[in-house]
Amino acid sequence: MTDGFGLDDADYTLIDCESGVGLLEVNRHAGVAEETVEVPVRRDIPSKHEHFLRCIEDDEQPLTGIEDTIDTLRVCLAFNRSAESGQVEAV
C-alpha cells in the first residue's frame, strides 16, 4: 500500500471462464514518481465520452449492450467480495 493513499498498489484476480482462465491485473502507483512517456493515440476513434454523447444526442446505438454491462458489473462485484473475504466468488 502506498503511504497516504489508502489503496492497494495492485490487485490481481484469476477468472476461470468456459473458454479458459484469464488474469485481471489492476495497478496503481500514485505515490511513485515516474518518467512520463508519450503514447501515440489514434485520433479517428471517438472517445468514450464522445460516443456516450452521440448515443444520447443522435440516438446512436452503444458499442456494448446492456447484457455486457450487467455481466461486467457482476464480475466487478464478485472481485470486490473475493478481495474482502479472501474466498473464491462464483459469478
MOPAC internal coordinates of N, CA, C and O (Angstrom, degrees):
PM7 1SCF
backbone

  N    0.0000 0     0.00 0     0.00 0    0    0    0
  C    1.4455 1     0.00 0     0.00 0    1    0    0
  C    1.5244 1   108.37 1     0.00 0    2    1    0
  O    1.2310 1   120.54 1   -46.59 1    3    2    1
  N    1.3269 1   116.57 1   133.41 1    3    2    1
  C    1.4533 1   121.36 1   178.26 1    5    3    2
  C    1.5222 1   109.21 1   -76.94 1    6    5    3
  O    1.2310 1   120.47 1   -52.14 1    7    6    5
  N    1.3258 1   116.70 1   127.86 1    7    6    5
  C    1.4612 1   121.04 1  -178.42 1    9    7    6
  C    1.5161 1   111.27 1   -55.14 1   10    9    7
  O    1.2310 1   121.08 1   -45.87 1   11   10    9
  N    1.3341 1   115.54 1   134.13 1   11   10    9
  C    1.4510 1   121.55 1   175.11 1   13   11   10
  C    1.5136 1   116.15 1    84.69 1   14   13   11
  O    1.2310 1   119.42 1   178.42 1   15   14   13
  N    1.3395 1   118.70 1    -1.58 1   15   14   13
  C    1.4532 1   119.58 1  -177.03 1   17   15   14
  C    1.5233 1   113.58 1  -110.71 1   18   17   15
  O    1.2310 1   118.88 1   157.62 1   19   18   17
  N    1.3234 1   119.74 1   -22.38 1   19   18   17
  C    1.4510 1   121.52 1   177.72 1   21   19   18
  C    1.5150 1   114.49 1    67.16 1   22   21   19
  O    1.2310 1   120.11 1  -159.20 1   23   22   21
  N    1.3200 1   117.39 1    20.80 1   23   22   21
  C    1.4632 1   122.32 1   177.42 1   25   23   22
  C    1.5132 1   109.30 1  -126.45 1   26   25   23
  O    1.2310 1   120.90 1   -30.98 1   27   26   25
  N    1.3220 1   115.88 1   149.02 1   27   26   25
  C    1.4568 1   118.88 1   171.11 1   29   27   26
  C    1.5262 1   108.51 1   -66.28 1   30   29   27
  O    1.2310 1   120.71 1   -32.68 1   31   30   29
  N    1.3244 1   116.24 1   147.32 1   31   30   29
  C    1.4564 1   119.85 1   176.82 1   33   31   30
  C    1.5220 1   111.74 1   -71.70 1   34   33   31
  O    1.2310 1   120.86 1   151.65 1   35   34   33
  N    1.3318 1   115.96 1   -28.35 1   35   34   33
  C    1.4614 1   119.47 1  -178.40 1   37   35   34
  C    1.5158 1   109.85 1  -154.30 1   38   37   35
  O    1.2310 1   121.32 1   -32.95 1   39   38   37
  N    1.3123 1   115.09 1   147.05 1   39   38   37
  C    1.4612 1   122.80 1   173.82 1   41   39   38
  C    1.5148 1   107.55 1  -132.00 1   42   41   39
  O    1.2310 1   121.01 1   -37.00 1   43   42   41
  N    1.3117 1   115.67 1   143.00 1   43   42   41
  C    1.4585 1   121.51 1  -179.88 1   45   43   42
  C    1.5193 1   108.91 1  -135.53 1   46   45   43
  O    1.2310 1   120.91 1   -34.56 1   47   46   45
  N    1.3147 1   115.86 1   145.44 1   47   46   45
  C    1.4538 1   119.69 1   172.84 1   49   47   46
  C    1.5210 1   109.14 1  -146.02 1   50   49   47
  O    1.2310 1   120.97 1   -37.58 1   51   50   49
  N    1.3156 1   115.75 1   142.42 1   51   50   49
  C    1.4560 1   121.90 1   172.30 1   53   51   50
  C    1.5164 1   107.07 1   -95.65 1   54   53   51
  O    1.2310 1   120.57 1   -48.46 1   55   54   53
  N    1.3173 1   116.51 1   131.54 1   55   54   53
  C    1.4560 1   121.59 1   179.95 1   57   55   54
  C    1.5195 1   107.37 1  -115.85 1   58   57   55
  O    1.2310 1   121.09 1   -63.88 1   59   58   57
  N    1.3358 1   115.53 1   116.12 1   59   58   57
  C    1.4604 1   122.13 1  -179.80 1   61   59   58
  C    1.5222 1   108.18 1   -91.59 1   62   61   59
  O    1.2310 1   120.60 1   -73.64 1   63   62   61
  N    1.3236 1   116.46 1   106.36 1   63   62   61
  C    1.4689 1   122.45 1  -177.34 1   65   63   62
  C    1.5224 1   110.08 1  -105.58 1   66   65   63
  O    1.2310 1   121.04 1   -11.06 1   67   66   65
  N    1.3302 1   115.61 1   168.94 1   67   66   65
  C    1.4575 1   120.32 1   178.33 1   69   67   66
  C    1.5196 1   112.05 1   -58.44 1   70   69   67
  O    1.2310 1   120.22 1   145.04 1   71   70   69
  N    1.3293 1   117.18 1   -34.96 1   71   70   69
  C    1.4666 1   120.45 1  -175.73 1   73   71   70
  C    1.5259 1   113.16 1   -98.37 1   74   73   71
  O    1.2310 1   119.78 1  -174.15 1   75   74   73
  N    1.3291 1   118.03 1     5.85 1   75   74   73
  C    1.4624 1   120.55 1   178.09 1   77   75   74
  C    1.5141 1   111.90 1   144.26 1   78   77   75
  O    1.2310 1   121.20 1     3.49 1   79   78   77
  N    1.3127 1   115.31 1  -176.51 1   79   78   77
  C    1.4632 1   121.46 1  -177.71 1   81   79   78
  C    1.5227 1   109.53 1  -102.80 1   82   81   79
  O    1.2310 1   120.93 1   -41.23 1   83   82   81
  N    1.3303 1   115.82 1   138.77 1   83   82   81
  C    1.4544 1   120.90 1   178.20 1   85   83   82
  C    1.5165 1   109.97 1  -123.34 1   86   85   83
  O    1.2310 1   120.47 1   -20.17 1   87   86   85
  N    1.3141 1   116.71 1   159.83 1   87   86   85
  C    1.4540 1   122.88 1   177.94 1   89   87   86
  C    1.5183 1   108.48 1  -119.23 1   90   89   87
  O    1.2310 1   120.87 1   -53.06 1   91   90   89
  N    1.3351 1   115.95 1   126.94 1   91   90   89
  C    1.4566 1   121.75 1   173.87 1   93   91   90
  C    1.5136 1   106.88 1  -105.79 1   94   93   91
  O    1.2310 1   120.68 1   -55.60 1   95   94   93
  N    1.3153 1   116.30 1   124.40 1   95   94   93
  C    1.4601 1   122.15 1  -176.84 1   97   95   94
  C    1.5237 1   108.68 1  -125.34 1   98   97   95
  O    1.2310 1   120.52 1   -54.71 1   99   98   97
  N    1.3314 1   116.61 1   125.29 1   99   98   97
  C    1.4547 1   122.29 1   178.21 1  101   99   98
  C    1.5146 1   107.41 1  -121.97 1  102  101   99
  O    1.2310 1   120.37 1   -58.99 1  103  102  101
  N    1.3364 1   116.91 1   121.01 1  103  102  101
  C    1.4627 1   121.76 1  -179.45 1  105  103  102
  C    1.5176 1   110.10 1  -120.01 1  106  105  103
  O    1.2310 1   121.20 1   -41.46 1  107  106  105
  N    1.3201 1   115.32 1   138.54 1  107  106  105
  C    1.4578 1   121.68 1   174.69 1  109  107  106
  C    1.5213 1   106.61 1  -133.88 1  110  109  107
  O    1.2310 1   120.58 1   -54.66 1  111  110  109
  N    1.2941 1   116.50 1   125.34 1  111  110  109
  C    1.4614 1   121.18 1   178.91 1  113  111  110
  C    1.5196 1   109.30 1  -125.45 1  114  113  111
  O    1.2310 1   121.33 1  -124.13 1  115  114  113
  N    1.3252 1   115.06 1    55.87 1  115  114  113
  C    1.4637 1   120.39 1  -174.40 1  117  115  114
  C    1.5217 1   112.78 1   -63.29 1  118  117  115
  O    1.2310 1   119.83 1   149.08 1  119  118  117
  N    1.3157 1   117.93 1   -30.92 1  119  118  117
  C    1.4498 1   120.24 1  -175.54 1  121  119  118
  C    1.5069 1   114.57 1   -97.23 1  122  121  119
  O    1.2310 1   120.26 1  -168.87 1  123  122  121
  N    1.3243 1   117.10 1    11.13 1  123  122  121
  C    1.4566 1   120.68 1  -176.59 1  125  123  122
  C    1.5256 1   109.16 1  -112.71 1  126  125  123
  O    1.2310 1   120.56 1   -58.56 1  127  126  125
  N    1.3297 1   116.54 1   121.44 1  127  126  125
  C    1.4662 1   120.36 1   177.14 1  129  127  126
  C    1.5236 1   108.03 1   -74.68 1  130  129  127
  O    1.2310 1   120.66 1   -55.30 1  131  130  129
  N    1.3151 1   116.34 1   124.70 1  131  130  129
  C    1.4667 1   120.73 1   179.31 1  133  131  130
  C    1.5138 1   109.18 1  -128.34 1  134  133  131
  O    1.2310 1   121.30 1   -26.83 1  135  134  133
  N    1.3140 1   115.12 1   153.17 1  135  134  133
  C    1.4510 1   120.63 1   176.09 1  137  135  134
  C    1.5299 1   109.18 1   -70.72 1  138  137  135
  O    1.2310 1   120.62 1   -45.47 1  139  138  137
  N    1.3177 1   116.42 1   134.53 1  139  138  137
  C    1.4601 1   121.45 1   179.80 1  141  139  138
  C    1.5179 1   109.74 1   -76.85 1  142  141  139
  O    1.2310 1   121.04 1   -46.83 1  143  142  141
  N    1.3178 1   115.61 1   133.17 1  143  142  141
  C    1.4566 1   121.76 1   177.70 1  145  143  142
  C    1.5191 1   107.54 1  -121.12 1  146  145  143
  O    1.2310 1   120.36 1   -55.72 1  147  146  145
  N    1.3078 1   116.92 1   124.28 1  147  146  145
  C    1.4607 1   120.73 1   178.98 1  149  147  146
  C    1.5183 1   109.67 1   -79.04 1  150  149  147
  O    1.2310 1   121.22 1   -50.68 1  151  150  149
  N    1.3274 1   115.26 1   129.32 1  151  150  149
  C    1.4618 1   121.80 1   179.83 1  153  151  150
  C    1.5191 1   107.55 1  -112.81 1  154  153  151
  O    1.2310 1   119.93 1   -53.24 1  155  154  153
  N    1.3336 1   117.75 1   126.76 1  155  154  153
  C    1.4644 1   118.89 1   179.68 1  157  155  154
  C    1.5285 1   110.57 1   -65.86 1  158  157  155
  O    1.2310 1   121.30 1   -40.16 1  159  158  157
  N    1.3315 1   115.12 1   139.84 1  159  158  157
  C    1.4595 1   121.57 1  -178.57 1  161  159  158
  C    1.5110 1   108.41 1  -124.00 1  162  161  159
  O    1.2310 1   120.96 1   -45.17 1  163  162  161
  N    1.3326 1   115.76 1   134.83 1  163  162  161
  C    1.4612 1   119.39 1   176.49 1  165  163  162
  C    1.5155 1   108.79 1   -68.42 1  166  165  163
  O    1.2310 1   120.08 1   -50.26 1  167  166  165
  N    1.3021 1   117.46 1   129.74 1  167  166  165
  C    1.4639 1   122.28 1  -177.72 1  169  167  166
  C    1.5277 1   112.47 1   -91.75 1  170  169  167
  O    1.2310 1   120.14 1   167.94 1  171  170  169
  N    1.3462 1   117.34 1   -12.06 1  171  170  169
  C    1.4607 1   119.68 1  -176.58 1  173  171  170
  C    1.5334 1   112.73 1   -86.49 1  174  173  171
  O    1.2310 1   120.26 1   179.74 1  175  174  173
  N    1.3211 1   117.11 1    -0.26 1  175  174  173
  C    1.4611 1   121.22 1   178.41 1  177  175  174
  C    1.5271 1   107.85 1  -104.53 1  178  177  175
  O    1.2310 1   119.99 1   -53.18 1  179  178  177
  N    1.3467 1   117.63 1   126.82 1  179  178  177
  C    1.4599 1   118.36 1  -179.03 1  181  179  178
  C    1.5248 1   111.37 1   -66.49 1  182  181  179
  O    1.2310 1   121.10 1   -33.36 1  183  182  181
  N    1.3260 1   115.50 1   146.64 1  183  182  181
  C    1.4648 1   119.42 1   176.00 1  185  183  182
  C    1.5157 1   108.87 1   -69.10 1  186  185  183
  O    1.2310 1   120.41 1   -15.20 1  187  186  185
  N    1.3190 1   116.81 1   164.80 1  187  186  185
  C    1.4657 1   119.80 1   178.78 1  189  187  186
  C    1.5226 1   110.65 1   -62.57 1  190  189  187
  O    1.2310 1   120.64 1   149.83 1  191  190  189
  N    1.3307 1   116.39 1   -30.17 1  191  190  189
  C    1.4592 1   119.70 1   179.13 1  193  191  190
  C    1.5320 1   110.83 1   -71.17 1  194  193  191
  O    1.2310 1   120.97 1   137.71 1  195  194  193
  N    1.3381 1   115.75 1   -42.29 1  195  194  193
  C    1.4623 1   119.78 1   177.63 1  197  195  194
  C    1.5291 1   110.67 1   -62.56 1  198  197  195
  O    1.2310 1   121.10 1   137.33 1  199  198  197
  N    1.3234 1   115.50 1   -42.67 1  199  198  197
  C    1.4682 1   120.43 1   179.37 1  201  199  198
  C    1.5272 1   110.28 1   -63.15 1  202  201  199
  O    1.2310 1   120.20 1   136.44 1  203  202  201
  N    1.3264 1   117.23 1   -43.56 1  203  202  201
  C    1.4649 1   121.81 1   178.97 1  205  203  202
  C    1.5299 1   110.50 1   -59.02 1  206  205  203
  O    1.2310 1   120.74 1   133.97 1  207  206  205
  N    1.3320 1   116.20 1   -46.03 1  207  206  205
  C    1.4647 1   119.70 1   179.66 1  209  207  206
  C    1.5256 1   111.60 1   -64.66 1  210  209  207
  O    1.2310 1   120.17 1   141.39 1  211  210  209
  N    1.3339 1   117.27 1   -38.61 1  211  210  209
  C    1.4650 1   119.76 1   178.17 1  213  211  210
  C    1.5249 1   111.17 1   -65.00 1  214  213  211
  O    1.2310 1   120.46 1   144.99 1  215  214  213
  N    1.3334 1   116.73 1   -35.01 1  215  214  213
  C    1.4648 1   119.71 1   177.25 1  217  215  214
  C    1.5231 1   110.60 1   -63.86 1  218  217  215
  O    1.2310 1   120.74 1   141.36 1  219  218  217
  N    1.3213 1   116.18 1   -38.64 1  219  218  217
  C    1.4624 1   120.48 1   179.90 1  221  219  218
  C    1.5290 1   111.33 1   -76.06 1  222  221  219
  O    1.2310 1   120.77 1   128.83 1  223  222  221
  N    1.3166 1   116.12 1   -51.17 1  223  222  221
  C    1.4697 1   120.39 1  -172.14 1  225  223  222
  C    1.5232 1   113.65 1   -78.93 1  226  225  223
  O    1.2310 1   120.26 1   145.08 1  227  226  225
  N    1.3286 1   117.11 1   -34.92 1  227  226  225
  C    1.4679 1   120.68 1  -174.39 1  229  227  226
  C    1.5213 1   113.09 1  -112.26 1  230  229  227
  O    1.2310 1   120.70 1  -173.33 1  231  230  229
  N    1.3350 1   116.26 1     6.67 1  231  230  229
  C    1.4673 1   121.89 1   179.70 1  233  231  230
  C    1.5353 1   112.22 1    59.37 1  234  233  231
  O    1.2310 1   120.77 1  -148.31 1  235  234  233
  N    1.3473 1   116.14 1    31.69 1  235  234  233
  C    1.4657 1   121.31 1   176.95 1  237  235  234
  C    1.5305 1   108.87 1   -72.45 1  238  237  235
  O    1.2310 1   120.41 1   -33.91 1  239  238  237
  N    1.3132 1   116.82 1   146.09 1  239  238  237
  C    1.4604 1   120.48 1   179.52 1  241  239  238
  C    1.5267 1   110.14 1   -77.70 1  242  241  239
  O    1.2310 1   119.82 1   -44.16 1  243  242  241
  N    1.3314 1   117.95 1   135.84 1  243  242  241
  C    1.4673 1   120.55 1   177.98 1  245  243  242
  C    1.5317 1   111.25 1   -61.56 1  246  245  243
  O    1.2310 1   120.79 1   -29.37 1  247  246  245
  N    1.3300 1   116.09 1   150.63 1  247  246  245
  C    1.4633 1   120.91 1   178.63 1  249  247  246
  C    1.5203 1   111.64 1   -68.04 1  250  249  247
  O    1.2310 1   120.54 1   151.78 1  251  250  249
  N    1.3317 1   116.57 1   -28.22 1  251  250  249
  C    1.4609 1   120.94 1   176.45 1  253  251  250
  C    1.5174 1   108.76 1  -120.26 1  254  253  251
  O    1.2310 1   121.30 1   -36.80 1  255  254  253
  N    1.3248 1   115.12 1   143.20 1  255  254  253
  C    1.4526 1   120.28 1  -177.98 1  257  255  254
  C    1.5265 1   112.31 1   -87.71 1  258  257  255
  O    1.2310 1   121.50 1    -4.42 1  259  258  257
  N    1.3131 1   114.73 1   175.58 1  259  258  257
  C    1.4602 1   120.89 1  -177.47 1  261  259  258
  C    1.5350 1   111.55 1   -64.13 1  262  261  259
  O    1.2310 1   119.74 1   144.29 1  263  262  261
  N    1.3282 1   118.11 1   -35.71 1  263  262  261
  C    1.4662 1   120.15 1  -179.85 1  265  263  262
  C    1.5261 1   111.04 1   -64.49 1  266  265  263
  O    1.2310 1   120.30 1   138.99 1  267  266  265
  N    1.3419 1   117.04 1   -41.01 1  267  266  265
  C    1.4696 1   120.39 1   176.20 1  269  267  266
  C    1.5230 1   110.47 1   -61.99 1  270  269  267
  O    1.2310 1   120.76 1   139.62 1  271  270  269
  N    1.3113 1   116.14 1   -40.38 1  271  270  269
  C    1.4599 1   121.16 1  -179.98 1  273  271  270
  C    1.5239 1   111.10 1   -64.15 1  274  273  271
  O    1.2310 1   120.53 1   135.05 1  275  274  273
  N    1.3197 1   116.59 1   -44.95 1  275  274  273
  C    1.4673 1   120.97 1   179.43 1  277  275  274
  C    1.5259 1   110.31 1   -64.50 1  278  277  275
  O    1.2310 1   120.11 1   137.70 1  279  278  277
  N    1.3287 1   117.40 1   -42.30 1  279  278  277
  C    1.4711 1   120.52 1   178.08 1  281  279  278
  C    1.5260 1   111.42 1   -61.09 1  282  281  279
  O    1.2310 1   120.46 1   138.25 1  283  282  281
  N    1.3353 1   116.73 1   -41.75 1  283  282  281
  C    1.4608 1   120.91 1   178.66 1  285  283  282
  C    1.5222 1   110.55 1   -62.54 1  286  285  283
  O    1.2310 1   120.35 1   136.78 1  287  286  285
  N    1.3121 1   116.93 1   -43.22 1  287  286  285
  C    1.4634 1   121.02 1   178.25 1  289  287  286
  C    1.5181 1   111.41 1   -62.81 1  290  289  287
  O    1.2310 1   120.22 1   138.86 1  291  290  289
  N    1.3289 1   117.18 1   -41.14 1  291  290  289
  C    1.4758 1   120.51 1   177.58 1  293  291  290
  C    1.5283 1   111.11 1   -59.29 1  294  293  291
  O    1.2310 1   120.58 1   136.26 1  295  294  293
  N    1.3217 1   116.49 1   -43.74 1  295  294  293
  C    1.4696 1   120.59 1   179.76 1  297  295  294
  C    1.5275 1   110.41 1   -65.22 1  298  297  295
  O    1.2310 1   120.17 1   136.50 1  299  298  297
  N    1.3239 1   117.29 1   -43.50 1  299  298  297
  C    1.4703 1   120.69 1   179.83 1  301  299  298
  C    1.5290 1   111.66 1   -62.74 1  302  301  299
  O    1.2310 1   120.13 1   137.11 1  303  302  301
  N    1.3189 1   117.35 1   -42.89 1  303  302  301
  C    1.4660 1   120.48 1   179.24 1  305  303  302
  C    1.5250 1   111.19 1   -66.51 1  306  305  303
  O    1.2310 1   120.18 1   140.80 1  307  306  305
  N    1.3379 1   117.26 1   -39.20 1  307  306  305
  C    1.4620 1   120.37 1   176.95 1  309  307  306
  C    1.5205 1   110.47 1   -65.58 1  310  309  307
  O    1.2310 1   120.29 1   141.89 1  311  310  309
  N    1.3333 1   117.06 1   -38.11 1  311  310  309
  C    1.4646 1   121.54 1   176.40 1  313  311  310
  C    1.5311 1   110.10 1   -58.32 1  314  313  311
  O    1.2310 1   120.51 1   133.51 1  315  314  313
  N    1.3407 1   116.63 1   -46.49 1  315  314  313
  C    1.4648 1   120.90 1   179.54 1  317  315  314
  C    1.5248 1   111.82 1   -63.63 1  318  317  315
  O    1.2310 1   120.19 1   136.14 1  319  318  317
  N    1.3340 1   117.23 1   -43.86 1  319  318  317
  C    1.4703 1   120.21 1   179.48 1  321  319  318
  C    1.5315 1   110.74 1   -63.28 1  322  321  319
  O    1.2310 1   120.54 1   138.35 1  323  322  321
  N    1.3217 1   116.57 1   -41.65 1  323  322  321
  C    1.4583 1   120.68 1   179.91 1  325  323  322
  C    1.5265 1   111.30 1   -65.11 1  326  325  323
  O    1.2310 1   120.58 1   139.59 1  327  326  325
  N    1.3447 1   116.50 1   -40.41 1  327  326  325
  C    1.4558 1   120.33 1   179.00 1  329  327  326
  C    1.5338 1   110.78 1   -63.43 1  330  329  327
  O    1.2310 1   120.16 1   142.23 1  331  330  329
  N    1.3338 1   117.31 1   -37.77 1  331  330  329
  C    1.4550 1   121.32 1   179.62 1  333  331  330
  C    1.5198 1   112.60 1   -72.58 1  334  333  331
  O    1.2310 1   120.66 1   139.43 1  335  334  333
  N    1.3263 1   116.35 1   -40.57 1  335  334  333
  C    1.4733 1   120.20 1  -173.77 1  337  335  334
  C    1.5216 1   113.53 1   -92.67 1  338  337  335
  O    1.2310 1   120.47 1   157.56 1  339  338  337
  N    1.3354 1   116.70 1   -22.44 1  339  338  337
  C    1.4638 1   119.68 1  -175.29 1  341  339  338
  C    1.5258 1   112.28 1    75.64 1  342  341  339
  O    1.2310 1   120.31 1  -168.67 1  343  342  341
  N    1.3229 1   117.01 1    11.33 1  343  342  341
  C    1.4548 1   122.12 1  -178.27 1  345  343  342
  C    1.5422 1   110.51 1  -111.78 1  346  345  343
  O    1.2310 1   121.17 1   -20.00 1  347  346  345
  N    1.3193 1   115.37 1   160.00 1  347  346  345
  C    1.4597 1   121.11 1   176.16 1  349  347  346
  C    1.5303 1   108.26 1   -70.68 1  350  349  347
  O    1.2310 1   120.62 1   -43.89 1  351  350  349
  N    1.3104 1   116.42 1   136.11 1  351  350  349
  C    1.4687 1   122.43 1   177.87 1  353  351  350
  C    1.5203 1   109.26 1  -115.45 1  354  353  351
  O    1.2310 1   120.95 1   -54.66 1  355  354  353
  N    1.3017 1   115.79 1   125.34 1  355  354  353
  C    1.4742 1   120.06 1   175.97 1  357  355  354
  C    1.5232 1   109.24 1   -82.21 1  358  357  355
  O    1.2310 1   121.13 1   -34.47 1  359  358  357
  N    1.3181 1   115.44 1   145.53 1  359  358  357
  C    1.4652 1   120.37 1   177.31 1  361  359  358
  C    1.5130 1   107.82 1  -119.14 1  362  361  359
  O    1.2310 1   120.10 1   180.00 1  363  362  361

